[in-house]
Amino acid sequence: MNKAYFYLDMKSHELEVPYTKKKRRVRVLLPKNYAKDKERTYPVVYFHDGQNVLYSKESFSGHSWKVIPTIKRNPDIERMIVVAIDNDGFNRMNEYSAWKYKEANIPGVQFGGKGTEYAEFVMGVVKPFIDQHYRTKTDKAHTAMVGSSLGGNITQFMGIEYQESIGCLGVFSSANWIHQESFDRYLARQKLETNQRVFIYVGTEEADDTDKTLMAGNIKQAYLDSSLTYYRQLIAQGLDLDNLLLRIQAGAEHNEIAWAENLPACLRFFGEKW
């Protein structure tokens, strides 16, 4: 199935998820003149929460990441292939968390622990499929991963677990506070390669209705603390400051409006080394 939008061509695939045996929609947005420039290869940017990436009408919040207008309106941004991987609806919170979450103060709230399997699906099924069927630059430097909220959590995890394959991370409004201690222990055991580029974004008014069911404390502060902790951890691991970009936006809430606004800066940051 092809869908032309502006000058961009979009293709849709259904790939089987090994641990559910169900098909998952993966859409591929091809850059301008992809069909014409037959010798050219492209960096690839993978997005989690694919339903929220392309069209506002199908986005959870009613507002998308505006990827297509971003590419159209910012011709200086390096041409890339965008891959939007749908989330699994109700199971999203399980897939985007590498560790189980249980809040002792709120009975019955427990999820997570499927993140490792989801990461294996992305890196073992989706990426090889994309590299086989499209003209991609398959190397680490030209492979990027972007996610927001819990999608930011799984992006952080995959950026460590698959650091030999993923060179750029876009971590937006990460809810890493839900399993901060587990993440901290995991990261402390690793030796990170210092050539990853990491874009970290957080707003000062983060928190959505789901968050309020998961934490009784100051959620806005938790988001800020978690993002700043991640930034400091990467510096402590030896990442060059030139490869880190931390953006804190005053007044910004936890939604696609804010993420779309900051996406061009993220893509430009990736493209500096492309």
Backbone as CSV, one residue per row, in Angstrom:
resi,resn,N_x,N_y,N_z,CA_x,CA_y,CA_z,C_x,C_y,C_z
1,MET,0.844,-1.188,0.000,0.000,0.000,0.000,0.880,1.240,0.000
2,ASN,0.682,2.132,-0.967,1.445,3.369,-1.052,0.527,4.542,-0.789
3,LYS,1.067,5.553,-0.158,0.291,6.768,0.050,1.192,7.959,-0.180
4,ALA,0.881,8.767,-1.184,1.681,9.940,-1.469,1.153,11.111,-0.637
5,TYR,2.041,11.849,-0.035,1.647,12.995,0.771,2.734,14.041,0.590
6,PHE,2.361,15.238,0.111,3.334,16.210,-0.346,4.216,15.505,-1.377
7,TYR,5.535,15.576,-1.218,6.415,14.870,-2.153,6.918,13.570,-1.559
8,LEU,6.387,13.185,-0.416,6.910,12.017,0.288,6.039,10.794,0.010
9,ASP,6.694,9.665,-0.124,5.996,8.407,-0.379,5.992,7.599,0.917
10,MET,4.827,7.063,1.265,4.758,6.256,2.474,4.316,4.845,2.131
11,LYS,4.992,3.874,2.735,4.652,2.473,2.532,4.328,1.850,3.889
12,SER,3.444,0.874,3.864,3.011,0.239,5.108,3.269,-1.262,5.034
13,HIS,3.795,-1.814,6.121,4.091,-3.244,6.204,3.484,-3.824,7.472
14,GLU,3.222,-5.107,7.450,2.746,-5.831,8.635,3.802,-6.879,8.974
15,LEU,4.501,-6.686,10.069,5.577,-7.599,10.457,5.162,-8.381,11.699
16,GLU,5.520,-9.662,11.713,5.117,-10.498,12.845,6.015,-10.266,14.053
17,VAL,5.368,-10.077,15.204,6.091,-9.918,16.466,6.327,-11.311,17.040
18,PRO,7.574,-11.731,17.234,7.859,-13.118,17.626,7.165,-13.572,18.904
19,TYR,7.065,-12.698,19.903,6.543,-13.130,21.198,5.016,-13.074,21.303
20,THR,4.344,-12.453,20.310,2.876,-12.475,20.309,2.315,-13.241,19.115
21,LYS,3.164,-13.458,18.107,2.751,-14.107,16.845,1.704,-13.281,16.103
22,LYS,1.573,-12.012,16.470,0.627,-11.119,15.795,1.386,-10.154,14.902
23,LYS,0.659,-9.613,13.925,1.259,-8.657,13.004,1.269,-7.262,13.627
24,ARG,2.321,-6.527,13.327,2.435,-5.149,13.816,2.645,-4.225,12.621
25,ARG,1.878,-3.155,12.563,2.038,-2.204,11.455,3.312,-1.388,11.626
26,VAL,4.098,-1.352,10.562,5.323,-0.560,10.502,5.261,0.263,9.223
27,ARG,5.235,1.565,9.368,5.151,2.432,8.189,6.487,3.097,7.902
28,VAL,6.747,3.274,6.615,8.028,3.805,6.159,7.768,5.044,5.324
29,LEU,8.318,6.164,5.772,8.204,7.431,5.049,9.506,7.670,4.303
30,LEU,9.399,7.719,2.983,10.593,7.840,2.142,10.862,9.298,1.804
31,PRO,12.124,9.675,1.703,12.459,11.085,1.472,12.189,11.531,0.048
32,LYS,12.263,12.818,-0.140,12.068,13.426,-1.457,13.018,12.801,-2.481
33,ASN,12.473,12.493,-3.642,13.254,11.956,-4.772,13.869,10.590,-4.496
34,TYR,13.296,9.853,-3.546,13.841,8.518,-3.243,13.850,7.636,-4.492
35,ALA,12.754,7.646,-5.246,12.659,6.785,-6.433,13.584,7.259,-7.549
36,LYS,13.858,8.562,-7.589,14.677,9.128,-8.663,16.172,8.924,-8.398
37,ASP,16.583,9.166,-7.141,18.007,9.063,-6.803,18.357,7.619,-6.439
38,LYS,18.442,6.793,-7.453,18.516,5.347,-7.227,19.821,4.878,-6.587
39,GLU,20.846,5.691,-6.611,22.130,5.294,-6.026,22.300,5.805,-4.594
40,ARG,21.412,6.666,-4.166,21.594,7.314,-2.865,21.072,6.424,-1.736
41,THR,21.817,6.388,-0.638,21.363,5.688,0.568,21.093,6.714,1.662
42,TYR,20.317,6.303,2.677,19.809,7.274,3.640,19.939,6.798,5.082
43,PRO,20.117,7.760,6.018,20.004,7.427,7.436,18.567,7.000,7.742
44,VAL,18.385,6.271,8.829,17.045,5.815,9.220,16.754,6.280,10.644
45,VAL,15.566,6.869,10.822,15.104,7.278,12.151,13.878,6.443,12.507
46,TYR,14.010,5.631,13.549,12.925,4.768,14.022,12.164,5.476,15.141
47,PHE,10.840,5.514,15.015,9.981,6.099,16.047,9.131,5.016,16.699
48,HIS,9.056,5.042,18.024,8.069,4.231,18.740,6.724,4.975,18.708
49,ASP,5.665,4.323,19.173,4.323,4.942,19.165,3.963,5.445,17.772
50,GLY,4.096,4.561,16.779,3.900,4.959,15.398,2.577,5.632,15.102
51,GLN,1.527,5.281,15.856,0.221,5.895,15.622,0.241,7.403,15.862
52,ASN,1.161,7.862,16.699,1.187,9.279,17.067,2.147,10.104,16.216
53,VAL,2.839,9.457,15.299,3.952,10.114,14.606,3.517,10.890,13.364
54,LEU,2.580,10.333,12.581,2.345,10.856,11.243,1.086,11.711,11.101
55,TYR,-0.031,11.255,11.643,-1.303,11.930,11.400,-2.042,12.213,12.702
56,SER,-2.479,13.436,12.862,-3.165,13.823,14.098,-4.467,13.060,14.287
57,LYS,-5.122,12.699,13.193,-6.428,12.038,13.313,-6.321,10.664,13.967
58,GLU,-5.154,10.035,13.920,-5.018,8.716,14.544,-4.189,8.759,15.822
59,SER,-3.732,9.958,16.182,-2.903,10.089,17.377,-3.734,9.978,18.641
60,PHE,-3.139,9.405,19.663,-3.803,9.223,20.960,-4.306,10.554,21.512
61,SER,-3.534,11.608,21.329,-3.880,12.908,21.920,-4.647,13.811,20.957
62,GLY,-4.802,13.364,19.694,-5.424,14.224,18.700,-4.432,15.170,18.032
63,HIS,-3.159,15.011,18.341,-2.096,15.839,17.744,-0.895,14.934,17.504
64,SER,-0.343,14.987,16.305,0.771,14.085,15.993,2.113,14.787,16.187
65,TRP,3.188,14.030,15.932,4.542,14.588,15.973,4.816,15.509,14.781
66,LYS,3.895,15.537,13.822,4.041,16.411,12.650,5.334,16.140,11.877
67,VAL,5.660,14.863,11.735,6.911,14.516,11.048,6.888,14.984,9.596
68,ILE,5.767,14.789,8.918,5.710,15.155,7.500,5.849,16.676,7.308
69,PRO,5.069,17.504,8.024,5.300,18.949,7.890,6.697,19.383,8.315
70,THR,7.257,18.729,9.339,8.616,19.071,9.773,9.607,18.879,8.635
71,ILE,9.492,17.754,7.943,10.408,17.468,6.830,10.155,18.441,5.677
72,LYS,8.891,18.717,5.425,8.558,19.594,4.295,9.014,21.038,4.539
73,ARG,8.840,21.509,5.769,9.090,22.927,6.056,10.540,23.232,6.420
74,ASN,11.332,22.195,6.602,12.727,22.399,7.005,13.661,21.690,6.016
75,PRO,13.786,22.224,4.811,14.580,21.535,3.776,16.059,21.412,4.128
76,ASP,16.509,22.149,5.150,17.915,22.036,5.552,18.178,20.748,6.322
77,ILE,17.119,20.123,6.855,17.308,18.880,7.610,17.708,17.767,6.647
78,GLU,18.705,17.011,7.033,19.227,15.923,6.195,18.094,14.972,5.779
79,ARG,18.113,14.552,4.517,17.098,13.585,4.066,17.293,12.258,4.773
80,MET,16.188,11.662,5.163,16.242,10.428,5.939,15.027,9.570,5.614
81,ILE,15.118,8.300,5.977,13.968,7.398,5.963,13.415,7.365,7.383
82,VAL,12.118,7.590,7.509,11.456,7.545,8.816,10.669,6.249,8.926
83,VAL,10.862,5.534,10.016,10.142,4.282,10.264,9.308,4.448,11.529
84,ALA,7.994,4.335,11.390,7.079,4.492,12.520,6.526,3.120,12.907
85,ILE,6.889,2.671,14.105,6.486,1.347,14.595,5.311,1.516,15.540
86,ASP,4.166,0.962,15.187,2.988,1.105,16.042,3.221,0.505,17.422
87,ASN,2.589,1.111,18.417,2.564,0.459,19.728,1.457,-0.590,19.756
88,ASP,1.421,-1.380,20.813,0.475,-2.493,20.904,-0.710,-2.156,21.802
89,GLY,-1.116,-0.877,21.774,-2.300,-0.490,22.521,-2.183,-0.776,24.007
90,PHE,-3.040,-1.651,24.486,-3.097,-1.948,25.917,-1.757,-2.471,26.443
91,ASN,-1.019,-3.181,25.597,0.257,-3.761,26.036,1.437,-2.798,25.908
92,ARG,1.149,-1.568,25.506,2.220,-0.586,25.317,3.081,-0.422,26.566
93,MET,2.445,-0.317,27.713,3.194,-0.070,28.946,4.095,-1.250,29.298
94,ASN,3.686,-2.446,28.905,4.538,-3.624,29.134,5.740,-3.619,28.194
95,GLU,5.490,-3.297,26.923,6.551,-3.358,25.908,7.600,-2.261,26.067
96,TYR,7.179,-1.118,26.539,8.099,0.008,26.606,8.819,0.105,27.950
97,SER,8.661,-0.907,28.785,9.343,-0.946,30.083,10.188,-2.210,30.160
98,ALA,11.484,-2.035,30.322,12.364,-3.202,30.400,12.303,-3.870,31.771
99,TRP,11.773,-3.141,32.754,11.670,-3.690,34.110,10.233,-3.620,34.583
100,LYS,9.869,-4.524,35.462,8.515,-4.512,36.022,8.357,-3.321,36.967
101,TYR,7.183,-2.746,36.922,6.881,-1.616,37.790,5.758,-2.006,38.735
102,LYS,5.971,-1.745,40.003,4.916,-1.999,40.986,4.973,-0.906,42.026
103,GLU,3.904,-0.181,42.153,3.837,0.897,43.132,3.217,0.374,44.414
104,ALA,4.022,0.335,45.447,3.564,-0.243,46.714,2.373,0.505,47.295
105,ASN,2.295,1.798,47.013,1.227,2.608,47.604,-0.086,2.540,46.835
106,ILE,-0.038,1.977,45.633,-1.256,1.933,44.806,-1.535,0.480,44.433
107,PRO,-2.443,-0.169,45.140,-2.703,-1.603,44.909,-3.130,-1.892,43.472
108,GLY,-2.629,-2.997,42.957,-3.086,-3.472,41.648,-2.364,-2.875,40.462
109,VAL,-1.498,-1.903,40.690,-0.784,-1.287,39.575,0.531,-2.021,39.352
110,GLN,0.587,-2.777,38.276,1.804,-3.498,37.935,1.862,-3.693,36.431
111,PHE,2.996,-3.393,35.850,3.167,-3.578,34.406,4.656,-3.634,34.107
112,GLY,4.980,-3.838,32.833,6.369,-3.770,32.396,7.043,-5.121,32.321
113,GLY,8.300,-5.078,31.889,9.102,-6.284,31.830,9.224,-6.912,30.459
114,LYS,8.490,-6.360,29.472,8.557,-6.916,28.109,9.488,-6.105,27.210
115,GLY,10.144,-5.113,27.780,10.965,-4.219,26.971,12.093,-4.911,26.238
116,THR,12.700,-5.901,26.863,13.798,-6.619,26.220,13.305,-7.338,24.975
117,GLU,12.120,-7.960,25.079,11.565,-8.678,23.922,11.162,-7.706,22.816
118,TYR,10.574,-6.568,23.204,10.199,-5.575,22.200,11.453,-5.049,21.486
119,ALA,12.504,-4.791,22.258,13.756,-4.308,21.667,14.313,-5.320,20.673
120,GLU,14.208,-6.596,21.016,14.669,-7.651,20.105,13.841,-7.658,18.817
121,PHE,12.542,-7.385,18.938,11.689,-7.295,17.749,12.150,-6.149,16.844
122,VAL,12.413,-4.991,17.441,12.828,-3.827,16.650,14.168,-4.091,15.964
123,MET,15.128,-4.613,16.722,16.482,-4.763,16.188,16.681,-6.071,15.422
124,GLY,15.870,-7.083,15.725,16.033,-8.378,15.082,15.073,-8.648,13.944
125,VAL,13.967,-7.884,13.902,12.965,-8.080,12.848,12.803,-6.809,12.011
126,VAL,12.486,-5.690,12.674,12.173,-4.466,11.932,13.401,-3.922,11.203
127,LYS,14.495,-3.706,11.922,15.674,-3.113,11.274,16.196,-3.972,10.116
128,PRO,16.345,-5.296,10.296,16.796,-6.101,9.140,15.839,-6.020,7.953
129,PHE,14.538,-5.970,8.227,13.552,-5.855,7.142,13.743,-4.525,6.400
130,ILE,13.874,-3.445,7.152,14.049,-2.123,6.535,15.345,-2.082,5.725
131,ASP,16.412,-2.603,6.294,17.708,-2.590,5.592,17.678,-3.444,4.326
132,GLN,16.868,-4.497,4.342,16.784,-5.376,3.173,15.954,-4.759,2.051
133,HIS,14.886,-4.039,2.424,13.937,-3.575,1.424,14.108,-2.117,1.001
134,TYR,14.951,-1.380,1.703,15.139,0.035,1.373,16.626,0.363,1.322
135,ARG,16.940,1.472,0.670,18.343,1.881,0.514,18.782,2.662,1.756
136,THR,19.176,1.932,2.748,19.531,2.537,4.023,21.041,2.581,4.221
137,LYS,21.463,3.512,5.044,22.824,3.459,5.600,22.686,2.619,6.866
138,THR,23.228,1.422,6.856,22.926,0.448,7.904,23.794,0.602,9.151
139,ASP,24.813,1.446,9.069,25.770,1.538,10.162,25.196,2.275,11.367
140,LYS,25.906,2.174,12.475,25.480,2.778,13.738,25.238,4.282,13.614
141,ALA,26.177,4.995,13.022,26.106,6.460,12.989,24.844,6.964,12.313
142,HIS,24.303,6.178,11.388,23.135,6.609,10.616,21.849,5.896,11.041
143,THR,21.860,5.333,12.232,20.664,4.673,12.787,20.244,5.420,14.039
144,ALA,19.022,5.963,14.015,18.522,6.767,15.132,17.236,6.160,15.690
145,MET,16.994,6.412,16.968,15.811,5.912,17.670,15.191,7.079,18.426
146,VAL,13.866,7.269,18.277,13.183,8.391,18.932,11.931,7.880,19.644
147,GLY,11.727,8.360,20.868,10.515,7.991,21.603,10.198,9.022,22.666
148,SER,8.928,9.039,23.067,8.486,9.991,24.094,7.776,9.250,25.216
149,SER,7.832,9.834,26.401,7.212,9.247,27.587,7.770,7.839,27.800
150,LEU,6.935,6.816,27.880,7.475,5.455,27.994,8.276,5.072,26.756
151,GLY,7.930,5.654,25.614,8.742,5.451,24.411,10.144,6.008,24.582
152,GLY,10.265,7.039,25.437,11.582,7.551,25.788,12.339,6.570,26.660
153,ASN,11.602,5.920,27.578,12.227,4.896,28.429,12.872,3.800,27.586
154,ILE,12.100,3.257,26.648,12.602,2.122,25.871,13.715,2.593,24.930
155,THR,13.664,3.862,24.504,14.750,4.415,23.692,16.040,4.463,24.503
156,GLN,15.950,4.898,25.760,17.129,4.924,26.627,17.702,3.520,26.807
157,PHE,16.813,2.567,27.082,17.252,1.189,27.292,17.919,0.628,26.039
158,MET,17.266,0.793,24.885,17.812,0.253,23.637,19.117,0.944,23.249
159,GLY,19.235,2.214,23.609,20.454,2.934,23.309,21.666,2.380,24.039
160,ILE,21.414,1.724,25.151,22.490,1.073,25.889,22.635,-0.377,25.425
161,GLU,21.523,-1.094,25.389,21.541,-2.526,25.056,22.050,-2.772,23.642
162,TYR,21.762,-1.836,22.731,22.162,-1.992,21.322,23.053,-0.829,20.892
163,GLN,23.944,-0.427,21.785,24.763,0.753,21.493,25.695,0.543,20.307
164,GLU,25.986,-0.729,19.977,26.851,-0.965,18.817,26.108,-0.754,17.505
165,SER,24.765,-0.635,17.570,23.958,-0.515,16.354,23.193,0.798,16.244
166,ILE,22.984,1.486,17.364,22.184,2.716,17.370,23.084,3.887,17.737
167,GLY,23.230,4.829,16.813,24.158,5.930,17.030,23.533,7.219,17.505
168,CYS,22.201,7.350,17.338,21.526,8.594,17.719,20.259,8.267,18.505
169,LEU,20.050,8.990,19.602,18.867,8.789,20.434,18.136,10.112,20.607
170,GLY,16.809,10.069,20.445,15.957,11.211,20.757,15.051,10.816,21.908
171,VAL,15.373,11.303,23.105,14.648,10.909,24.319,13.794,12.093,24.763
172,PHE,12.488,12.006,24.517,11.566,13.100,24.796,10.694,12.763,26.012
173,SER,10.732,13.622,27.015,9.834,13.504,28.172,9.825,12.093,28.738
174,SER,11.002,11.520,28.915,11.093,10.141,29.385,10.466,9.988,30.768
175,ALA,9.691,8.899,30.913,9.083,8.569,32.212,9.969,7.576,32.954
176,ASN,11.270,7.766,32.861,12.214,6.803,33.428,12.124,6.707,34.948
177,TRP,11.448,7.681,35.564,11.279,7.656,37.012,10.503,6.436,37.490
178,ILE,9.748,5.802,36.599,8.952,4.647,37.057,9.821,3.451,37.410
179,HIS,11.024,3.391,36.838,11.949,2.313,37.215,13.371,2.859,37.309
180,GLN,13.500,4.022,37.940,14.780,4.724,37.989,15.894,3.869,38.602
181,GLU,15.604,3.232,39.720,16.656,2.469,40.403,17.147,1.303,39.551
182,SER,16.227,0.613,38.890,16.620,-0.505,38.024,17.461,-0.012,36.855
183,PHE,17.044,1.102,36.250,17.802,1.677,35.139,19.195,2.100,35.599
184,ASP,19.248,2.741,36.768,20.540,3.219,37.275,21.508,2.052,37.490
185,ARG,21.000,0.971,38.057,21.854,-0.201,38.287,22.329,-0.792,36.960
186,TYR,21.421,-0.867,36.018,21.741,-1.412,34.691,22.817,-0.563,34.005
187,LEU,22.623,0.758,34.001,23.564,1.646,33.327,24.932,1.615,34.008
188,ALA,24.932,1.508,35.324,26.194,1.513,36.071,27.065,0.307,35.725
189,ARG,26.445,-0.767,35.265,27.197,-1.984,34.911,27.760,-1.934,33.489
190,GLN,27.385,-0.927,32.734,27.770,-0.864,31.330,28.985,0.038,31.132
191,LYS,29.659,-0.189,30.020,30.657,0.779,29.564,30.162,1.310,28.235
192,LEU,29.762,2.556,28.222,29.163,3.112,27.018,30.227,3.544,26.018
193,GLU,29.909,3.326,24.745,30.730,3.896,23.689,30.466,5.400,23.667
194,THR,31.506,6.172,23.463,31.373,7.624,23.649,30.930,8.368,22.388
195,ASN,30.672,7.635,21.304,30.344,8.314,20.050,28.858,8.331,19.741
196,GLN,28.008,8.040,20.724,26.564,8.176,20.516,26.178,9.643,20.627
197,ARG,25.153,10.034,19.876,24.595,11.387,20.001,23.225,11.263,20.650
198,VAL,23.027,12.035,21.722,21.792,11.897,22.500,21.137,13.262,22.679
199,PHE,19.893,13.356,22.219,19.077,14.551,22.379,18.072,14.270,23.495
200,ILE,18.119,15.059,24.557,17.228,14.861,25.704,16.328,16.080,25.832
201,TYR,15.018,15.852,25.831,14.067,16.952,25.968,13.135,16.676,27.152
202,VAL,12.841,17.726,27.916,11.835,17.614,28.981,11.199,18.987,29.187
203,GLY,9.905,18.990,29.492,9.203,20.232,29.801,9.067,20.403,31.310
204,THR,8.727,21.612,31.717,8.599,21.870,33.162,7.208,21.548,33.697
205,GLU,6.275,21.240,32.800,4.897,20.940,33.243,4.483,19.530,32.813
206,GLU,5.422,18.604,32.839,5.142,17.228,32.427,4.185,16.556,33.424
207,ALA,3.458,15.567,32.930,2.540,14.724,33.715,1.241,14.606,32.939
208,ASP,0.763,13.373,32.812,-0.549,13.171,32.199,-1.418,12.387,33.175
209,ASP,-2.633,12.078,32.742,-3.579,11.418,33.653,-3.087,10.056,34.112
210,THR,-2.394,9.329,33.226,-1.866,8.010,33.616,-0.824,8.161,34.717
211,ASP,0.049,9.154,34.556,1.096,9.362,35.559,0.508,9.545,36.953
212,LYS,-0.613,10.236,37.015,-1.205,10.540,38.318,-1.739,9.294,39.012
213,THR,-1.937,8.231,38.236,-2.354,6.966,38.855,-1.144,6.134,39.290
214,LEU,0.046,6.546,38.873,1.256,5.761,39.142,2.115,6.333,40.257
215,MET,1.915,7.595,40.555,2.804,8.233,41.519,2.037,9.272,42.314
216,ALA,2.245,9.261,43.612,1.523,10.193,44.476,2.277,11.503,44.665
217,GLY,3.580,11.507,44.328,4.413,12.669,44.596,4.358,13.724,43.512
218,ASN,5.415,14.528,43.429,5.502,15.623,42.474,5.995,15.084,41.132
219,ILE,5.057,14.800,40.255,5.406,14.159,38.983,6.225,15.100,38.098
220,LYS,5.875,16.375,38.106,6.619,17.332,37.275,8.098,17.334,37.651
221,GLN,8.360,17.310,38.949,9.747,17.286,39.408,10.417,15.965,39.044
222,ALA,9.648,14.883,39.115,10.202,13.562,38.793,10.693,13.510,37.348
223,TYR,9.924,14.101,36.435,10.353,14.136,35.033,11.651,14.929,34.875
224,LEU,11.702,16.083,35.490,12.907,16.912,35.399,14.105,16.195,36.007
225,ASP,13.921,15.638,37.195,15.024,14.955,37.873,15.547,13.789,37.041
226,SER,14.619,13.018,36.469,15.014,11.833,35.717,15.813,12.208,34.468
227,SER,15.363,13.237,33.754,16.082,13.667,32.547,17.452,14.226,32.893
228,LEU,17.532,15.010,33.961,18.816,15.574,34.372,19.767,14.480,34.862
229,THR,19.217,13.490,35.564,20.030,12.354,36.007,20.627,11.617,34.812
230,TYR,19.796,11.370,33.805,20.254,10.678,32.588,21.377,11.474,31.919
231,TYR,21.203,12.775,31.821,22.223,13.643,31.223,23.541,13.522,31.984
232,ARG,23.475,13.593,33.302,24.689,13.488,34.121,25.327,12.102,34.012
233,GLN,24.470,11.072,33.930,25.000,9.710,33.807,25.785,9.539,32.511
234,LEU,25.281,10.108,31.440,25.972,9.990,30.151,27.309,10.722,30.177
235,ILE,27.328,11.878,30.818,28.592,12.611,30.948,29.583,11.800,31.778
236,ALA,29.094,11.215,32.874,29.953,10.410,33.748,30.508,9.194,33.014
237,GLN,29.739,8.688,32.038,30.187,7.540,31.258,31.171,7.934,30.154
238,GLY,31.418,9.234,30.013,32.438,9.669,29.075,31.946,10.228,27.758
239,LEU,30.610,10.355,27.590,30.129,10.937,26.338,30.576,12.383,26.232
240,ASP,31.018,12.750,25.047,31.479,14.099,24.788,30.302,15.060,24.850
241,LEU,30.502,16.216,25.436,29.418,17.202,25.519,28.905,17.607,24.139
242,ASP,29.780,17.534,23.140,29.346,17.864,21.772,28.323,16.864,21.246
243,ASN,28.282,15.689,21.853,27.333,14.656,21.425,26.075,14.622,22.282
244,LEU,25.937,15.583,23.186,24.758,15.643,24.049,24.066,16.982,23.861
245,LEU,22.737,16.931,23.783,21.963,18.171,23.732,20.789,18.013,24.689
246,LEU,20.776,18.834,25.730,19.701,18.818,26.718,18.850,20.057,26.525
247,ARG,17.546,19.857,26.345,16.638,20.994,26.160,15.523,20.907,27.199
248,ILE,15.423,21.927,28.017,14.357,22.027,29.013,13.463,23.187,28.601
249,GLN,12.175,22.895,28.395,11.266,23.926,27.889,10.290,24.362,28.975
250,ALA,10.361,25.651,29.333,9.481,26.189,30.364,8.033,26.160,29.901
251,GLY,7.153,25.689,30.774,5.720,25.702,30.493,5.223,24.583,29.613
252,ALA,6.126,23.760,29.089,5.716,22.707,28.151,5.101,21.531,28.890
253,GLU,3.987,21.029,28.362,3.273,19.902,28.957,3.677,18.593,28.292
254,HIS,3.090,17.511,28.778,3.444,16.160,28.346,2.564,15.761,27.164
255,ASN,2.906,16.232,25.979,2.064,15.921,24.819,2.813,16.109,23.507
256,GLU,2.160,15.648,22.440,2.778,15.684,21.111,2.978,17.099,20.595
257,ILE,2.211,18.062,21.109,2.395,19.449,20.672,3.823,19.900,20.993
258,ALA,4.246,19.630,22.223,5.601,20.015,22.643,6.653,19.201,21.911
259,TRP,6.397,17.908,21.718,7.386,17.052,21.060,7.557,17.454,19.609
260,ALA,6.448,17.759,18.935,6.526,18.198,17.535,7.312,19.494,17.416
261,GLU,7.136,20.374,18.382,7.818,21.665,18.365,9.335,21.501,18.467
262,ASN,9.766,20.470,19.187,11.195,20.264,19.415,11.821,19.224,18.486
263,LEU,11.006,18.592,17.643,11.526,17.579,16.736,12.542,18.130,15.734
264,PRO,12.301,19.303,15.110,13.300,19.792,14.146,14.694,19.930,14.752
265,ALA,14.776,20.422,15.986,16.080,20.573,16.641,16.749,19.219,16.835
266,CYS,15.950,18.214,17.171,16.481,16.864,17.350,17.036,16.320,16.042
267,LEU,16.267,16.431,14.972,16.703,15.891,13.680,17.926,16.644,13.145
268,ARG,17.970,17.947,13.385,19.156,18.709,12.978,20.391,18.241,13.753
269,PHE,20.208,17.984,15.032,21.302,17.515,15.883,21.840,16.185,15.358
270,PHE,20.932,15.267,15.025,21.375,13.999,14.438,22.163,14.255,13.158
271,GLY,21.595,15.120,12.307,22.148,15.324,10.963,23.510,15.997,10.928
272,GLU,23.923,16.612,12.039,25.234,17.276,12.058,26.370,16.309,11.735
273,LYS,26.177,15.029,12.055,27.242,14.031,11.807,26.888,13.095,10.643
274,TRP,25.823,13.407,9.918,25.417,12.570,8.788,26.018,13.078,7.490
